[in-house]
Amino acid sequence: MSLNYDLTNTSVEDPWDDEHKALTEALIWGTMMAGIGTLTREDLPEFMARLDVSKYWTTPPTMEQVLPYVGLRTNVFPKETRAKWLKRVIGSDMDNMRQWKYRLPA
């Protein structure tokens, strides 16, 4: 399935210019990692925290940089509950650690 997005309700003047392109792409793809498909002002702190916890960013943007993207919509499920998100992300990390990092010798 493709990741579709809509930036028409944001206040970013030109999301694809050299100044904004990297952040625009990161936020669009970040909606999948965060499990939040529509960026609202109310959900923005949760969105950013989820991306931080999942170590999505090399250098996280500031809230001032991200605020103009409020209104971004993707075809990601509108908002995954925190419990489901934690189970998906942290559970997957735990499974990988158990299988590879903390595997008992034969």
C-alpha positions, -999 to +999 in steps of 0.1 A: +000+000+000+013+035-008+017+063+017-005+091+005-004+126+020-021+160+018-004+192+027-031+216+016-043+224+052-008+233+064+007+267+066+040+258+050+044+281+020+065+257-001+070+223+016+091+211-013+117+239-015+153+233-004+146+247+031+116+224+039+119+193+018+138+171+043+115+180+071+084+175+049+095+140+039+105+131+075+071+142+089+052+124+062+071+091+068+070+098+106+033+095+106+037+058+101+062+054+129+041+075+153+008+059+143-008+093+139-021+100+104-033+136+110-012+162+127-034+184+149-022+210+173-034+189+202-017+157+190+016+174+180+034+169+214+024+132+214+035+128+178+069+144+186+073+123+218+066+091+199+092+099+173+117+108+200+111+076+219+115+055+188+148+073+180+133+084+146+154+116+146+191+121+142+185+157+151+149+164+162+133+196+148+119+222+171+082+227+177+085+260+159+097+242+128+069+215+130+040+238+139+034+250+103+028+213+094-003+211+116-030+200+091-008+174+074-029+143+066-018+109+055-036+076+049-021+062+082-047+052+107-059+085+122-045+079+157-032+047+172-037+046+209-006+050+231-010+015+244-012+000+209+017+021+198+038+011+227+031-026+221+039-023+184+071-003+188+085-014+221+073-050+217+091-053+184+123-039+199+120-063+228+115-093+205+145-084+185+167-079+216+155-113+230+162-130+197+196-115+188+212-096+217+203-118+246+201-151+230+212-180+252+242-200+239+233-234+225 
